[in-house]
Amino acid sequence: MTDRSTLDLSSRDPDWWRQAVVYQIYPRSFADADGDGLGDLRGITRRLTHLAALGVDALWLSPFYPSELADGGYDVADPRGVDPRLGTLDDFDALVAEAHRLGLKVIVDIVPNHSSHQHAWFQEALRSGPGSAARDRYVFRDGRGEHGELPPTDWQSVFGGSAWQRVPDGQWYLHLFAPEQPDLNWENQEVRADHRTTLRFWSDRGVDGFRVDVAHALAKDLSEPLRDLGAPELSGEETLAAMPPGTHPFYDRDDVHEIYRDWRKILDSYRPPRMAVAEAWVPGARRALYARPDELGQAFNFEYLQTGWDAEELRQVITDSLATARAAGASATWVLSNHDVVRHASRLMLPPGTDPNAWLLSGGHAPAVDEAAGLRRARAATLLMLALPGSAYVYQGEELGLPEVADLPTEVLQDPIWEQTGHVRKGRDGCRVPLPWTTTGPSYGFGSGGAWLPQPPAFAAHAVEAQDGVEGSTLELYRTALRLRRKLLDGEELTWAADAPEGVLRFDRCEGWRCVTNLSGAAVELPAGEVLLASAPLEDGRLGPDTTVWLGR
């Protein structure tokens, strides 16, 4: 285990996260050291020099805990262990030590809303029967109907179908996600105490922060009788929007914040304090509550991710996001891709109103996406994001310009969404295809034994080996942008230009430089200033469509 006294020297700045660039690693798809086709911790450690050379400040590890992979690792059987297929606790300690040696912070996922059905607690609950203390750690209820044959409520799972699963003795348990992910009962003090232990366990091992999965779902109204939503055909986000803030039976309840105030006391007991960021799919004003200094401190900004390639829409979302973060005393967060959404090199090229799931079901053919145009737009979007004040979260493979693998054969799909929706939603596997490191080999350098999801031949041209040191490559664009960003960023304000042409975003940073993004269909004149970096070559000194430039003043 890493020595605590050494950890205190890893950062003199307790606010390092406010303007950090954080690189998300999906461990099973990053690098495979043992050749079994599945990424692992030793593979990550061997490739940390890639992140150091890229210039990011921190890495965020998606779950690496023991799991049957019913939901890609977010079904956690032991929140204080390492899945044997991915390594050991010693491997984790070695990863943290190497990251810190390279000047990288380490953030880990914590999954507090649910456990795996393989968790020792849930197995005890099944053995113990109705009314037991073991069942009180979860949400068990009797069913409705003459013989209890109907679910307790009309609540729906995020992955499709009822959010209730019946067990052999006739009771039902709640699972807002897959049936293999039973929801924990956060009114139970054992549940709260166990998560305090988990926070301390990983903090003591040297992690610098936590990403909190489904942060808005922990607190639930479990008073009897449980409330129906009355609109089971609507998604959770739609039912949330239809109710007064803080009153939904299981999303974004006001009493969830008591939990995070308790956590903050633990996180602040370390030197430097551990950071945290909430995954909370809630409107901006409500998101600010999770980001308050006495709670998690930061929250993901999904409005930005969901905004189309439109200048006015982006300007409004950026303005609102900065105001929301300022009101919370936090810094803004920006993200373009992650392990749950279509990669932005493909997504930003879909016509407005396109259903991403329908596009995936078509294998990426309806409509067809021009990959070269998508990459140009993705590069412009990246430079825009990195110019904004706050933290930027980069998903693995973005720096290579990877597109979504939309044409994965259905027989290789792993995401439970595919089966649970009766083959109606294709799921998230297309953004989780293992990374290409070399231009040749059985898995383009991912590992010696192939890859757990098939990589398309086009990945060879995107490989690190193909782009390393190549002027104009997407990898070198990221490296240059992150190197410049470190020098330029000092402050969390921007000023919009009043005279920007239609379809153009232009803002000045208080540090004396500016960003211009052309989202229109024609080249535009550039304002005065030295060109520091451009996402694509200028066109006779003018800024072409789908291009961003950083200018010194």
ROKOL-356916 format. One record per residue (C-alpha): x, y, z; residue in three letters. Coordinates in steps of 0.1 Angstrom, whole numbers. Layout:
<recs>
REC  X  Y  Z  ALA $
...
</recs>
This chain:
<recs>
REC  0  0  0  MET $
REC  12  35  -8  THR $
REC  25  54  22  ASP $
REC  2  83  33  ARG $
REC  31  106  41  SER $
REC  43  103  5  THR $
REC  8  110  -9  LEU $
REC  7  144  8  ASP $
REC  36  155  -14  LEU $
REC  18  144  -46  SER $
REC  0  177  -49  SER $
REC  5  210  -31  ARG $
REC  -26  224  -47  ASP $
REC  -59  212  -32  PRO $
REC  -78  227  -61  ASP $
REC  -58  210  -88  TRP $
REC  -91  195  -102  TRP $
REC  -107  229  -109  ARG $
REC  -91  232  -143  GLN $
REC  -77  197  -148  ALA $
REC  -79  176  -180  VAL $
REC  -90  141  -169  VAL $
REC  -86  111  -191  TYR $
REC  -112  84  -187  GLN $
REC  -100  48  -189  ILE $
REC  -124  20  -195  TYR $
REC  -100  -7  -181  PRO $
REC  -113  -37  -202  ARG $
REC  -106  -18  -234  SER $
REC  -74  2  -228  PHE $
REC  -45  -23  -228  ALA $
REC  -42  -61  -221  ASP $
REC  -9  -72  -205  ALA $
REC  -17  -109  -201  ASP $
REC  -30  -117  -235  GLY $
REC  -65  -129  -225  ASP $
REC  -83  -104  -247  GLY $
REC  -94  -83  -217  LEU $
REC  -77  -51  -207  GLY $
REC  -62  -51  -172  ASP $
REC  -44  -30  -146  LEU $
REC  -9  -40  -156  ARG $
REC  -18  -31  -191  GLY $
REC  -28  4  -180  ILE $
REC  4  8  -159  THR $
REC  25  0  -190  ARG $
REC  8  26  -210  ARG $
REC  8  54  -185  LEU $
REC  36  71  -203  THR $
REC  11  77  -232  HIS $
REC  -10  98  -208  LEU $
REC  20  116  -195  ALA $
REC  31  125  -230  ALA $
REC  -4  135  -239  LEU $
REC  -3  161  -211  GLY $
REC  -34  152  -191  VAL $
REC  -35  159  -154  ASP $
REC  -53  128  -141  ALA $
REC  -68  95  -151  LEU $
REC  -102  82  -141  TRP $
REC  -106  44  -140  LEU $
REC  -140  30  -147  SER $
REC  -148  0  -125  PRO $
REC  -121  -26  -121  PHE $
REC  -138  -44  -92  TYR $
REC  -149  -81  -91  PRO $
REC  -179  -83  -114  SER $
REC  -196  -108  -138  GLU $
REC  -198  -79  -163  LEU $
REC  -236  -79  -164  ALA $
REC  -232  -41  -169  ASP $
REC  -196  -37  -181  GLY $
REC  -182  -37  -145  GLY $
REC  -208  -15  -129  TYR $
REC  -223  -45  -112  ASP $
REC  -198  -46  -84  VAL $
REC  -195  -78  -63  ALA $
REC  -168  -63  -40  ASP $
REC  -162  -25  -39  PRO $
REC  -129  -30  -21  ARG $
REC  -113  -56  -44  GLY $
REC  -99  -61  -79  VAL $
REC  -114  -84  -105  ASP $
REC  -89  -113  -108  PRO $
REC  -92  -110  -146  ARG $
REC  -79  -74  -143  LEU $
REC  -52  -80  -116  GLY $
REC  -47  -77  -79  THR $
REC  -46  -50  -52  LEU $
REC  -8  -51  -56  ASP $
REC  -13  -43  -93  ASP $
REC  -35  -14  -83  PHE $
REC  -10  0  -59  ASP $
REC  17  -3  -86  ALA $
REC  -5  16  -110  LEU $
REC  -11  44  -85  VAL $
REC  26  47  -76  ALA $
REC  36  49  -113  GLU $
REC  9  74  -120  ALA $
REC  21  96  -92  HIS $
REC  57  92  -103  ARG $
REC  46  106  -137  LEU $
REC  27  135  -121  GLY $
REC  -7  120  -128  LEU $
REC  -36  120  -103  LYS $
REC  -58  89  -100  VAL $
REC  -96  90  -98  ILE $
REC  -117  58  -93  VAL $
REC  -153  51  -99  ASP $
REC  -175  44  -69  ILE $
REC  -209  27  -75  VAL $
REC  -231  35  -45  PRO $
REC  -267  31  -59  ASN $
REC  -265  -7  -64  HIS $
REC  -243  -38  -60  SER $
REC  -240  -69  -80  SER $
REC  -264  -97  -72  HIS $
REC  -233  -117  -65  GLN $
REC  -223  -94  -36  HIS $
REC  -221  -113  -3  ALA $
REC  -248  -90  11  TRP $
REC  -273  -98  -16  PHE $
REC  -267  -135  -14  GLN $
REC  -273  -133  24  GLU $
REC  -305  -114  17  ALA $
REC  -317  -142  -6  LEU $
REC  -310  -168  21  ARG $
REC  -324  -148  50  SER $
REC  -359  -143  37  GLY $
REC  -386  -115  41  PRO $
REC  -383  -92  70  GLY $
REC  -347  -100  77  SER $
REC  -320  -74  85  ALA $
REC  -301  -87  55  ALA $
REC  -330  -78  32  ARG $
REC  -332  -43  47  ASP $
REC  -299  -34  31  ARG $
REC  -317  -36  -3  TYR $
REC  -352  -26  -14  VAL $
REC  -374  -57  -11  PHE $
REC  -412  -55  -12  ARG $
REC  -442  -78  -15  ASP $
REC  -459  -77  -49  GLY $
REC  -494  -65  -58  ARG $
REC  -522  -87  -71  GLY $
REC  -540  -115  -54  GLU $
REC  -509  -137  -51  HIS $
REC  -482  -109  -52  GLY $
REC  -477  -117  -88  GLU $
REC  -475  -81  -99  LEU $
REC  -445  -57  -94  PRO $
REC  -448  -34  -63  PRO $
REC  -449  -3  -86  THR $
REC  -448  7  -122  ASP $
REC  -412  19  -120  TRP $
REC  -391  11  -151  GLN $
REC  -355  1  -154  SER $
REC  -331  24  -173  VAL $
REC  -322  -6  -194  PHE $
REC  -359  -14  -202  GLY $
REC  -387  -33  -186  GLY $
REC  -399  -34  -150  SER $
REC  -374  -22  -123  ALA $
REC  -386  -51  -101  TRP $
REC  -374  -87  -101  GLN $
REC  -392  -115  -83  ARG $
REC  -373  -140  -61  VAL $
REC  -384  -176  -54  PRO $
REC  -401  -168  -20  ASP $
REC  -424  -144  -38  GLY $
REC  -409  -110  -28  GLN $
REC  -396  -85  -54  TRP $
REC  -364  -64  -53  TYR $
REC  -357  -31  -70  LEU $
REC  -331  -27  -97  HIS $
REC  -331  6  -116  LEU $
REC  -306  -9  -140  PHE $
REC  -300  -46  -148  ALA $
REC  -316  -73  -127  PRO $
REC  -281  -83  -117  GLU $
REC  -278  -48  -101  GLN $
REC  -301  -47  -70  PRO $
REC  -305  -12  -55  ASP $
REC  -292  -6  -21  LEU $
REC  -313  9  7  ASN $
REC  -297  42  17  TRP $
REC  -320  45  47  GLU $
REC  -300  16  62  ASN $
REC  -271  27  84  GLN $
REC  -250  -4  75  GLU $
REC  -251  7  39  VAL $
REC  -240  42  48  ARG $
REC  -212  29  71  ALA $
REC  -199  5  44  ASP $
REC  -195  32  19  HIS $
REC  -176  54  43  ARG $
REC  -153  24  47  THR $
REC  -149  22  9  THR $
REC  -141  59  6  LEU $
REC  -114  55  32  ARG $
REC  -101  22  17  PHE $
REC  -92  37  -17  TRP $
REC  -82  71  -3  SER $
REC  -57  53  20  ASP $
REC  -43  35  -11  ARG $
REC  -35  68  -27  GLY $
REC  -64  77  -50  VAL $
REC  -69  114  -55  ASP $
REC  -106  115  -61  GLY $
REC  -138  97  -69  PHE $
REC  -163  97  -98  ARG $
REC  -197  89  -82  VAL $
REC  -219  68  -105  ASP $
REC  -257  76  -107  VAL $
REC  -252  101  -79  ALA $
REC  -287  114  -81  HIS $
REC  -304  81  -74  ALA $
REC  -293  70  -39  LEU $
REC  -321  85  -18  ALA $
REC  -355  71  -25  LYS $
REC  -390  76  -11  ASP $
REC  -397  42  4  LEU $
REC  -426  52  26  SER $
REC  -456  29  22  GLU $
REC  -475  27  0  PRO $
REC  -448  31  -27  LEU $
REC  -459  57  -53  ARG $
REC  -465  47  -89  ASP $
REC  -452  72  -115  LEU $
REC  -484  68  -136  GLY $
REC  -465  70  -168  ALA $
REC  -444  39  -172  PRO $
REC  -439  46  -209  GLU $
REC  -418  77  -201  LEU $
REC  -381  76  -193  SER $
REC  -367  85  -159  GLY $
REC  -355  119  -172  GLU $
REC  -390  126  -185  GLU $
REC  -407  117  -153  THR $
REC  -381  137  -134  LEU $
REC  -389  168  -155  ALA $
REC  -426  164  -149  ALA $
REC  -424  166  -111  MET $
REC  -416  194  -87  PRO $
REC  -378  195  -80  PRO $
REC  -367  171  -53  GLY $
REC  -399  151  -52  THR $
REC  -394  122  -76  HIS $
REC  -396  89  -58  PRO $
REC  -361  78  -67  PHE $
REC  -343  105  -87  TYR $
REC  -327  137  -74  ASP $
REC  -344  138  -41  ARG $
REC  -335  166  -17  ASP $
REC  -324  141  10  ASP $
REC  -296  127  -12  VAL $
REC  -275  157  -3  HIS $
REC  -272  147  33  GLU $
REC  -252  117  21  ILE $
REC  -227  138  2  TYR $
REC  -222  162  31  ARG $
REC  -213  132  52  ASP $
REC  -189  120  25  TRP $
REC  -172  154  22  ARG $
REC  -161  153  58  LYS $
REC  -142  121  50  ILE $
REC  -127  134  18  LEU $
REC  -116  166  35  ASP $
REC  -99  146  63  SER $
REC  -71  138  38  TYR $
REC  -42  161  28  ARG $
REC  -47  171  2  PRO $
REC  -85  166  3  PRO $
REC  -98  140  -21  ARG $
REC  -119  155  -50  MET $
REC  -152  140  -62  ALA $
REC  -174  145  -93  VAL $
REC  -211  135  -96  ALA $
REC  -226  117  -125  GLU $
REC  -260  133  -120  ALA $
REC  -284  134  -150  TRP $
REC  -304  164  -137  VAL $
REC  -310  200  -149  PRO $
REC  -283  226  -143  GLY $
REC  -299  243  -113  ALA $
REC  -302  210  -96  ARG $
REC  -268  198  -107  ARG $
REC  -253  228  -89  ALA $
REC  -264  213  -56  LEU $
REC  -241  183  -60  TYR $
REC  -212  205  -68  ALA $
REC  -213  226  -37  ARG $
REC  -181  228  -17  PRO $
REC  -196  209  13  ASP $
REC  -207  181  -10  GLU $
REC  -189  165  -40  LEU $
REC  -175  197  -53  GLY $
REC  -180  191  -90  GLN $
REC  -207  175  -113  ALA $
REC  -207  164  -149  PHE $
REC  -223  188  -174  ASN $
REC  -243  166  -197  PHE $
REC  -262  195  -213  GLU $
REC  -229  203  -231  TYR $
REC  -225  168  -243  LEU $
REC  -261  167  -256  GLN $
REC  -259  200  -275  THR $
REC  -257  198  -312  GLY $
REC  -232  215  -335  TRP $
REC  -249  249  -334  ASP $
REC  -233  281  -325  ALA $
REC  -262  297  -306  GLU $
REC  -271  265  -287  GLU $
REC  -235  260  -277  LEU $
REC  -231  296  -266  ARG $
REC  -262  294  -244  GLN $
REC  -252  261  -228  VAL $
REC  -217  274  -221  ILE $
REC  -230  306  -206  THR $
REC  -255  287  -184  ASP $
REC  -230  261  -174  SER $
REC  -205  287  -162  LEU $
REC  -232  305  -143  ALA $
REC  -244  273  -127  THR $
REC  -208  263  -116  ALA $
REC  -201  298  -103  ARG $
REC  -233  297  -82  ALA $
REC  -222  264  -67  ALA $
REC  -187  276  -59  GLY $
REC  -174  249  -83  ALA $
REC  -157  250  -116  SER $
REC  -175  240  -148  ALA $
REC  -170  206  -164  THR $
REC  -169  198  -201  TRP $
REC  -172  164  -218  VAL $
REC  -178  153  -254  LEU $
REC  -177  115  -251  SER $
REC  -177  88  -225  ASN $
REC  -183  50  -221  HIS $
REC  -221  55  -223  ASP $
REC  -226  76  -255  VAL $
REC  -218  75  -292  VAL $
REC  -183  89  -298  ARG $
REC  -185  125  -308  HIS $
REC  -164  120  -340  ALA $
REC  -196  102  -353  SER $
REC  -223  118  -331  ARG $
REC  -216  154  -342  LEU $
REC  -222  145  -378  MET $
REC  -256  130  -373  LEU $
REC  -283  154  -387  PRO $
REC  -304  172  -360  PRO $
REC  -332  150  -348  GLY $
REC  -314  117  -357  THR $
REC  -321  90  -331  ASP $
REC  -287  76  -322  PRO $
REC  -301  42  -314  ASN $
REC  -318  40  -348  ALA $
REC  -285  49  -364  TRP $
REC  -267  22  -344  LEU $
REC  -293  -4  -354  LEU $
REC  -287  5  -391  SER $
REC  -250  -3  -386  GLY $
REC  -242  34  -390  GLY $
REC  -256  35  -426  HIS $
REC  -288  54  -421  ALA $
REC  -277  81  -424  PRO $
REC  -241  74  -435  ALA $
REC  -215  94  -417  VAL $
REC  -186  110  -435  ASP $
REC  -157  99  -412  GLU $
REC  -133  126  -425  ALA $
REC  -158  153  -420  ALA $
REC  -167  139  -386  GLY $
REC  -130  139  -375  LEU $
REC  -126  175  -387  ARG $
REC  -157  185  -366  ARG $
REC  -145  165  -336  ALA $
REC  -111  182  -337  ARG $
REC  -128  216  -338  ALA $
REC  -150  206  -309  ALA $
REC  -120  195  -289  THR $
REC  -101  228  -292  LEU $
REC  -133  247  -283  LEU $
REC  -138  225  -252  MET $
REC  -102  228  -241  LEU $
REC  -104  266  -243  ALA $
REC  -133  268  -219  LEU $
REC  -126  276  -182  PRO $
REC  -130  245  -159  GLY $
REC  -122  208  -161  SER $
REC  -123  188  -194  ALA $
REC  -129  151  -193  TYR $
REC  -115  132  -222  VAL $
REC  -126  96  -231  TYR $
REC  -99  71  -241  GLN $
REC  -94  71  -279  GLY $
REC  -106  107  -284  GLU $
REC  -70  117  -289  GLU $
REC  -68  92  -317  LEU $
REC  -100  105  -334  GLY $
REC  -117  72  -331  LEU $
REC  -152  70  -345  PRO $
REC  -181  49  -331  GLU $
REC  -180  13  -342  VAL $
REC  -216  13  -353  ALA $
REC  -216  -19  -373  ASP $
REC  -207  -45  -345  LEU $
REC  -224  -78  -353  PRO $
REC  -253  -84  -329  THR $
REC  -238  -117  -319  GLU $
REC  -208  -100  -302  VAL $
REC  -227  -74  -282  LEU $
REC  -220  -75  -245  GLN $
REC  -241  -45  -232  ASP $
REC  -272  -58  -213  PRO $
REC  -293  -32  -230  ILE $
REC  -295  -53  -261  TRP $
REC  -311  -83  -245  GLU $
REC  -331  -65  -218  GLN $
REC  -349  -43  -244  THR $
REC  -357  -73  -266  GLY $
REC  -332  -62  -292  HIS $
REC  -347  -28  -296  VAL $
REC  -317  -8  -283  ARG $
REC  -283  -18  -295  LYS $
REC  -264  -4  -265  GLY $
REC  -230  11  -258  ARG $
REC  -205  -15  -271  ASP $
REC  -196  7  -301  GLY $
REC  -177  32  -280  CYS $
REC  -160  5  -259  ARG $
REC  -141  -13  -286  VAL $
REC  -105  -18  -274  PRO $
REC  -79  8  -284  LEU $
REC  -54  4  -313  PRO $
REC  -18  10  -303  TRP $
REC  0  -4  -333  THR $
REC  -8  -6  -370  THR $
REC  -5  -44  -372  THR $
REC  -10  -74  -349  GLY $
REC  -39  -95  -337  PRO $
REC  -55  -66  -319  SER $
REC  -35  -36  -331  TYR $
REC  -13  -37  -300  GLY $
REC  -41  -40  -275  PHE $
REC  -28  -74  -264  GLY $
REC  -13  -106  -278  SER $
REC  -45  -126  -276  GLY $
REC  -70  -105  -296  GLY $
REC  -97  -82  -282  ALA $
REC  -130  -89  -264  TRP $
REC  -148  -68  -290  LEU $
REC  -138  -69  -327  PRO $
REC  -118  -39  -339  GLN $
REC  -125  -27  -375  PRO $
REC  -95  -27  -400  PRO $
REC  -98  11  -401  ALA $
REC  -85  13  -366  PHE $
REC  -50  7  -380  ALA $
REC  -49  42  -394  ALA $
REC  -60  56  -360  HIS $
REC  -34  37  -340  ALA $
REC  -9  56  -317  VAL $
REC  19  42  -338  GLU $
REC  4  57  -369  ALA $
REC  0  92  -354  GLN $
REC  30  95  -330  ASP $
REC  52  124  -342  GLY $
REC  31  129  -373  VAL $
REC  25  166  -378  GLU $
REC  -12  174  -381  GLY $
REC  -23  141  -367  SER $
REC  -51  142  -341  THR $
REC  -28  128  -314  LEU $
REC  -3  156  -320  GLU $
REC  -31  181  -320  LEU $
REC  -41  169  -285  TYR $
REC  -6  170  -273  ARG $
REC  0  205  -285  THR $
REC  -33  218  -272  ALA $
REC  -28  204  -238  LEU $
REC  8  218  -236  ARG $
REC  -5  252  -246  LEU $
REC  -35  250  -223  ARG $
REC  -12  246  -193  ARG $
REC  6  278  -202  LYS $
REC  -26  298  -211  LEU $
REC  -51  289  -184  LEU $
REC  -51  312  -154  ASP $
REC  -86  321  -143  GLY $
REC  -122  309  -148  GLU $
REC  -138  336  -169  GLU $
REC  -145  343  -205  LEU $
REC  -159  373  -225  THR $
REC  -180  367  -255  TRP $
REC  -172  389  -286  ALA $
REC  -202  410  -295  ALA $
REC  -193  412  -332  ASP $
REC  -188  376  -341  ALA $
REC  -203  366  -374  PRO $
REC  -234  344  -375  GLU $
REC  -225  308  -369  GLY $
REC  -192  317  -352  VAL $
REC  -183  314  -315  LEU $
REC  -157  338  -303  ARG $
REC  -146  346  -268  PHE $
REC  -117  361  -250  ASP $
REC  -100  346  -220  ARG $
REC  -88  370  -193  CYS $
REC  -53  356  -198  GLU $
REC  -50  376  -230  GLY $
REC  -59  350  -257  TRP $
REC  -90  341  -276  ARG $
REC  -108  311  -292  CYS $
REC  -127  313  -324  VAL $
REC  -149  283  -337  THR $
REC  -165  284  -371  ASN $
REC  -197  264  -371  LEU $
REC  -211  280  -403  SER $
REC  -208  266  -438  GLY $
REC  -184  292  -451  ALA $
REC  -149  305  -444  ALA $
REC  -148  336  -422  VAL $
REC  -122  363  -416  GLU $
REC  -101  360  -385  LEU $
REC  -97  387  -359  PRO $
REC  -63  401  -353  ALA $
REC  -39  380  -333  GLY $
REC  -11  354  -336  GLU $
REC  -23  319  -345  VAL $
REC  -13  297  -317  LEU $
REC  -31  265  -328  LEU $
REC  -57  255  -353  ALA $
REC  -78  223  -356  SER $
REC  -74  224  -394  ALA $
REC  -53  244  -418  PRO $
REC  -65  279  -425  LEU $
REC  -79  287  -459  GLU $
REC  -58  316  -473  ASP $
REC  -57  331  -439  GLY $
REC  -94  326  -432  ARG $
REC  -111  302  -408  LEU $
REC  -128  274  -427  GLY $
REC  -160  256  -416  PRO $
REC  -158  232  -387  ASP $
REC  -125  247  -375  THR $
REC  -113  262  -342  THR $
REC  -83  285  -338  VAL $
REC  -66  298  -307  TRP $
REC  -52  333  -311  LEU $
REC  -27  352  -290  GLY $
REC  -34  389  -285  ARG $
</recs>
